[in-house]
């Protein structure tokens, strides 16, 4: 009897140990918390490199976490007005959004420096300043005061200098010009005498078509062509002096962000870092073919002449100084960017091949 009893105990012990081992092996190494966010986008997600990075990030975090982290992406204006995303997040109307921080410059002047800067950094320089310099810290400090946590989630190359219905040869040509222009560049053109308005992307083509505006900037040629600008304004100018990089961010309510587990924060950060790189490569891959097709569409790619470009640079310097004098945050962040560029240009000038030879 005792032998059978001992044998039974051993059998049950083996069963329990086996069950425990199966449970351990079947369980994930860590339990990811579940989040379900409504994410309002400021750009249409059909726009390559500009609007679609957030959909790619949403797909990646969904797959990487076996569905524990899900972002439901909403097209512009579906939940809140396109230019009201940050305010809605601050007020906890929505948990998160994907936006261009330059649209916040009316209430947060320094925000524009994290979106685009006239005669500023090239895209990889901005990304380097963000990740390896002071950019990330300064952005979190600035937006933290407004109850928002920003995460860099996309950076692409320069915009065009704009689409115009007439040729632009001097600063005088901007006087009285009705133009859609966002960010600090808009303030520069106002100083040049232009009548500047800021419209959401979806409203630009109708305004051009109806003659409400004479010209517009928005993004890179592949994106602008999808928007239909080339059907109305046949002069596309380069280089994009006002927006040498375009950075977009995932912005999250600060309380919501702080309540997340560290593993969740890290997962979102990693997805957005990958999204930033993929946006850059995607944007760079598309433009050459679009430019090559301009002639067939009757579009002329033009270069701003050196004198006009120098005049715009001088006005930009004045505008940057004026804003810096009136806003301590702007002054501090702009100084950080200038210091970074000052050090980086030594490497840039020495390391990279010139491209003016055959």
FENFEN-V940059 format. One record per residue. N is the residue number from 1. OMEGA is omega in whole degrees, 0 to 359 (NA if undefined). Layout:
# FENFEN-V940059
N:OMEGA  N:OMEGA
This chain:
# FENFEN-V940059
1:183  2:179  3:179  4:180  5:179  6:180  7:178  8:179  9:180  10:179  11:179  12:178  13:179  14:179  15:181  16:179  17:179  18:179  19:179  20:179  21:178  22:180  23:181  24:182  25:182  26:184  27:176  28:180  29:176  30:181  31:180  32:176  33:180  34:174  35:178  36:184  37:166  38:184  39:179  40:178  41:178  42:178  43:176  44:185  45:174  46:184  47:185  48:177  49:179  50:183  51:187  52:178  53:183  54:176  55:177  56:177  57:179  58:179  59:183  60:180  61:176  62:181  63:185  64:183  65:181  66:176  67:179  68:177  69:180  70:173  71:172  72:187  73:179  74:179  75:184  76:175  77:184  78:180  79:180  80:179  81:184  82:182  83:181  84:185  85:183  86:179  87:179  88:178  89:177  90:182  91:177  92:172  93:174  94:182  95:188  96:177  97:176  98:191  99:175  100:190  101:178  102:178  103:179  104:190  105:177  106:181  107:181  108:186  109:183  110:181  111:183  112:182  113:178  114:183  115:181  116:182  117:178  118:180  119:186  120:187  121:168  122:191  123:181  124:177  125:178  126:180  127:178  128:178  129:180  130:187  131:187  132:179  133:185  134:189  135:183  136:181  137:182  138:178  139:180  140:178  141:182  142:184  143:176  144:178  145:181  146:176  147:184  148:176  149:181  150:175  151:178  152:186  153:179  154:168  155:179  156:184  157:186  158:171  159:165  160:178  161:175  162:177  163:187  164:178  165:177  166:179  167:181  168:186  169:180  170:180  171:180  172:181  173:179  174:183  175:180  176:180  177:177  178:189  179:172  180:183  181:184  182:175  183:182  184:178  185:177  186:178  187:178  188:180  189:173  190:179  191:178  192:177  193:179  194:173  195:190  196:173  197:177  198:180  199:170  200:184  201:184  202:182  203:187  204:183  205:178  206:179  207:176  208:183  209:182  210:182  211:177  212:173  213:181  214:186  215:179  216:164  217:172  218:182  219:181  220:185  221:182  222:180  223:180  224:179  225:175  226:180  227:176  228:183  229:183  230:177  231:185  232:185  233:190  234:178  235:180  236:186  237:178  238:353  239:180  240:185  241:187  242:186  243:184  244:169  245:172  246:179  247:176  248:188  249:165  250:180  251:188  252:174  253:187  254:179  255:178  256:179  257:183  258:181  259:181  260:172  261:183  262:179  263:179  264:177  265:182  266:179  267:179  268:178  269:181  270:180  271:180  272:176  273:176  274:179  275:178  276:181  277:181  278:176  279:180  280:181  281:179  282:180  283:182  284:185  285:192  286:195  287:184  288:181  289:179  290:179  291:180  292:180  293:182  294:185  295:180  296:180  297:182  298:179  299:177  300:174  301:184  302:178  303:175  304:182  305:185  306:181  307:179  308:180  309:178  310:178  311:178  312:177  313:180  314:178  315:179  316:179  317:178  318:182  319:180  320:180  321:180  322:180  323:180  324:180  325:184  326:184  327:183  328:179  329:178  330:182  331:183  332:183  333:178  334:178  335:178  336:179  337:181  338:178  339:178  340:181  341:179  342:179  343:185  344:185  345:177  346:177  347:184  348:183  349:184  350:194  351:190  352:179  353:168  354:181  355:183  356:176  357:181  358:NA
